[in-house]
Amino acid sequence: MGVLRDWAYAVRVGAFPLIAIIGFATYGLILLGVLLMIIRRWNKRFLRLTFKLHRWVGYAALAVATFHLLLGVSLYV
């Protein structure tokens, strides 16, 4: 857990620590999944493509959110 604790705040990307960047990425992936389903309603041509992409974006969001959770928990353990 010490390595994750060091990564959480010691690694900085611009003005933000790594834990914030991972949080922003998670939010962006969830927002992308929502946008894919909105596009599906507007344009039926992308029906199959948006469903497949929505599933993989969901898996990626779950993986990134789990890493974000591990970074957050490591700060308190």
C-alpha positions as a Markdown table, in Angstrom:
| # | Residue | x | y | z |
|---|---|---|---|---|
| 1 | Met | 0.0 | 0.0 | 0.0 |
| 2 | Gly | 3.0 | 2.3 | 0.5 |
| 3 | Val | 3.7 | 2.4 | -3.2 |
| 4 | Leu | 0.1 | 3.3 | -4.0 |
| 5 | Arg | 0.2 | 6.0 | -1.3 |
| 6 | Asp | 3.3 | 7.5 | -2.8 |
| 7 | Trp | 1.8 | 7.4 | -6.3 |
| 8 | Ala | -1.5 | 9.1 | -5.2 |
| 9 | Tyr | 0.0 | 12.4 | -4.4 |
| 10 | Ala | 3.7 | 12.3 | -5.3 |
| 11 | Val | 3.1 | 11.8 | -9.0 |
| 12 | Arg | 1.8 | 15.0 | -10.5 |
| 13 | Val | 0.5 | 15.7 | -14.0 |
| 14 | Gly | 0.5 | 19.4 | -14.4 |
| 15 | Ala | -1.2 | 21.0 | -11.3 |
| 16 | Phe | -3.0 | 17.8 | -10.3 |
| 17 | Pro | -1.9 | 14.7 | -8.4 |
| 18 | Leu | -2.4 | 11.3 | -10.0 |
| 19 | Ile | -5.5 | 10.5 | -7.9 |
| 20 | Ala | -7.3 | 13.5 | -9.3 |
| 21 | Ile | -6.3 | 12.7 | -12.9 |
| 22 | Ile | -7.6 | 9.1 | -12.5 |
| 23 | Gly | -10.8 | 10.6 | -11.0 |
| 24 | Phe | -11.2 | 12.9 | -14.0 |
| 25 | Ala | -10.6 | 10.0 | -16.4 |
| 26 | Thr | -13.2 | 7.9 | -14.6 |
| 27 | Tyr | -15.8 | 10.7 | -14.9 |
| 28 | Gly | -14.9 | 11.2 | -18.6 |
| 29 | Leu | -15.4 | 7.5 | -19.3 |
| 30 | Ile | -18.8 | 7.4 | -17.6 |
| 31 | Leu | -19.8 | 10.6 | -19.5 |
| 32 | Leu | -18.6 | 9.0 | -22.8 |
| 33 | Gly | -20.8 | 5.9 | -22.0 |
| 34 | Val | -23.8 | 8.2 | -21.5 |
| 35 | Leu | -23.1 | 10.1 | -24.7 |
| 36 | Leu | -22.9 | 6.8 | -26.7 |
| 37 | Met | -26.4 | 5.9 | -25.6 |
| 38 | Ile | -27.7 | 9.4 | -26.4 |
| 39 | Ile | -26.1 | 9.1 | -29.9 |
| 40 | Arg | -27.9 | 5.8 | -30.3 |
| 41 | Arg | -31.2 | 7.5 | -29.9 |
| 42 | Trp | -30.5 | 10.2 | -32.4 |
| 43 | Asn | -28.9 | 8.1 | -35.1 |
| 44 | Lys | -30.1 | 4.5 | -35.7 |
| 45 | Arg | -27.2 | 3.9 | -38.1 |
| 46 | Phe | -24.8 | 3.5 | -35.1 |
| 47 | Leu | -27.1 | 1.1 | -33.2 |
| 48 | Arg | -24.8 | -1.9 | -33.1 |
| 49 | Leu | -21.6 | 0.1 | -32.9 |
| 50 | Thr | -22.7 | 2.2 | -29.9 |
| 51 | Phe | -23.9 | -0.8 | -28.0 |
| 52 | Lys | -20.5 | -2.6 | -28.4 |
| 53 | Leu | -18.6 | 0.5 | -27.5 |
| 54 | His | -20.8 | 1.2 | -24.6 |
| 55 | Arg | -20.0 | -2.2 | -23.1 |
| 56 | Trp | -16.2 | -1.7 | -23.5 |
| 57 | Val | -16.3 | 1.9 | -22.2 |
| 58 | Gly | -18.1 | 0.5 | -19.1 |
| 59 | Tyr | -15.4 | -2.1 | -18.6 |
| 60 | Ala | -12.7 | 0.6 | -18.9 |
| 61 | Ala | -14.6 | 2.9 | -16.5 |
| 62 | Leu | -14.9 | 0.1 | -14.0 |
| 63 | Ala | -11.1 | -0.7 | -14.2 |
| 64 | Val | -10.1 | 3.0 | -13.8 |
| 65 | Ala | -12.6 | 3.5 | -11.0 |
| 66 | Thr | -11.2 | 0.5 | -9.2 |
| 67 | Phe | -7.7 | 1.9 | -9.4 |
| 68 | His | -8.9 | 5.3 | -8.2 |
| 69 | Leu | -10.6 | 3.5 | -5.2 |
| 70 | Leu | -7.3 | 1.7 | -4.4 |
| 71 | Leu | -5.4 | 4.9 | -4.5 |
| 72 | Gly | -7.9 | 6.6 | -2.2 |
| 73 | Val | -8.0 | 3.7 | 0.3 |
| 74 | Ser | -4.2 | 3.5 | 0.4 |
| 75 | Leu | -4.1 | 7.0 | 1.8 |
| 76 | Tyr | -6.0 | 5.9 | 4.9 |
| 77 | Val | -4.5 | 2.4 | 5.5 |
